[in-house]
Amino acid sequence: MKEIIFLEPIFKEMIWGGNRLKTDFGYNIPSDNTGECWAVSAHSNGDCTIKNGAYKGEKLSSLWKNHREIFGGAKGDTFPLLIKIIDAKADLSIQVHPGDDYASQYENGSLGKTECWYILDCDTDGQIVVGHNAKDKEELKTMIAEQRWNELIRVLPIKKGDFFQIDPGTVHAIKAGTVILETQQNSDITYRLYDYDRLSDGKPRELHIDKSIDVIKCPHVDKNTDRKEIRMEQAVVEELETCQYYTVKKLTVTGRQTFDQTEPFTILSVIDGEGKIDGTKITKGDHFILPAAYGTYTVEGKIQLITSHI
C-alpha cells in the first residue's frame, strides 16, 4: 500500500492549557484552556480518525485491529505509540509514570508509560522538572511527608530544541510557557505527586502519593542526551532516542531529500515550515503514517519533522 495515512487530531481541555495549539498550529481547538493535541492515537480515551484515502473515516484502533498488514504485522493488542503536542500555559502537576509490570498489576493490565519530550517552544527563562534530589526511598518519603517540594524537585533550564527521555519512575513536570511534542507508549496512566494545592471545580485534584512512592526510582540518574547527526545532501537527521519502545528522530530538510522507509510503519509530525512529501502538500501541525513497505519517500521544502517508529 503506497498511501500516506493522515490523521485528525483530538483535543483535551486542561486546567493548565492555553490557546497556542490554535495560534502556533492553526488547530480548531475547543477553548482557550486546551492543553493537549492527541495527534496520533488509538487509545480508548482518544482514538484518531483517518482523514483520507481508502480508510477515510475509520479509527486508528480499527486499522490496527483489522489491517495489521499496514503496520508490518507488528505484534500487540493495542497500537504501541501515542504522539501529543502539549501547550502548558500554567505548570503541570509534579508527576511520575509506572513501568509495564507495575501498570499491568495495578492498572487493569494497562501498558506502562515511557515517554520523551522535544521542546517546540518555551519562554526565554524556560524551565522543566526532571528528577529529584532524594538519595533513597526513606529520604523521599520524609521529604514528601514534610512537603519539602522545593528541596525535593529538580528544576532544569530549557531552550527550544532540547530533548528529554522520561523513563518510568522519573519525577517530571512541564512548566508554564512550554510547548512540547511528546512521543510515548500508548498509555494514559499518570500518578500525580504534587499539584501546587490548586483547585479544580473548587476541589483539589486527586493525588497518588503511595503509588508515586512505589514507582519513583531512587536516586535519580540522568539520561544520556547525546544526539547523533547524519548529514545528507539537503537534510540533517538527528537521532534523538532509541529505547525498547520507540526510536525518535528529527528531520530538517532544506530543499529536496529522499529517505528510506524500512520500519514496520513510520509516524511523521511536521513541527515547522511547509513543503511536500511525494507531491502531497504538508505543513506545520500535520501528522501522518507511512505504512509498511512504503519504500523510499521524498520530502521537499524548508521543513522540520519529528519521526518515530517501533
C-alpha angles and dihedrals in degrees: 000000000000096000127118112226113219120195136213110231124232121219130215124200113220137183088242098040129115141183103271093106083069101037097041101033106021094237120158097240126189097234146340088272096066109138106170140038110197094206102173112018140143093176119131089238090058124007115184122226122227110246102199151018132018094343098041111153095019123118121247089237089057091053090050091049100042107024106038089154087075087065097045093259091293113182129241140081093252135041101268105223139053122195120200139174110212125200111195108192087166132021117288118227120274102259148163135205129221125234125243097273096050094042092048091053101040105024105053096271095309122158117254120246123250110167144167135207132218110193106230094177141342142170117281089254092038121165138187135193115237119157137347140251102234113121095209143355093274093055089044091054092047095049091048093047090050091044092234090160097153090055095043103045121078113217121194131191115244140192135192111287097029118136132207132187110211111198121192110279093035116127107226147157138178110230132216120292095027129123117190141175109226125200112192148153113278095267136116098197114128128164112208112215101175133359104184089256089284121167126226114192087350095305134091113257116251117273126206102206100155095047090045091054089048094057105030110110115230126238102021114239120198119238120237107254100186110145121210116212126208112195117209130179096273103002143054120216116201116196103216104173143349119187134147092279105043150352115225126194138172119224120200111188121189101176127343124336135168121216134186120240105208101150128098085257135338127221116207128190122188107223100172141008129005140259141123139291112206088337096310114119115242130182141178110302097029118128125189145158129233107210127225117294092013087141124198121002132190125219120193133182136046099303144139124211137179113217130193137181139164 
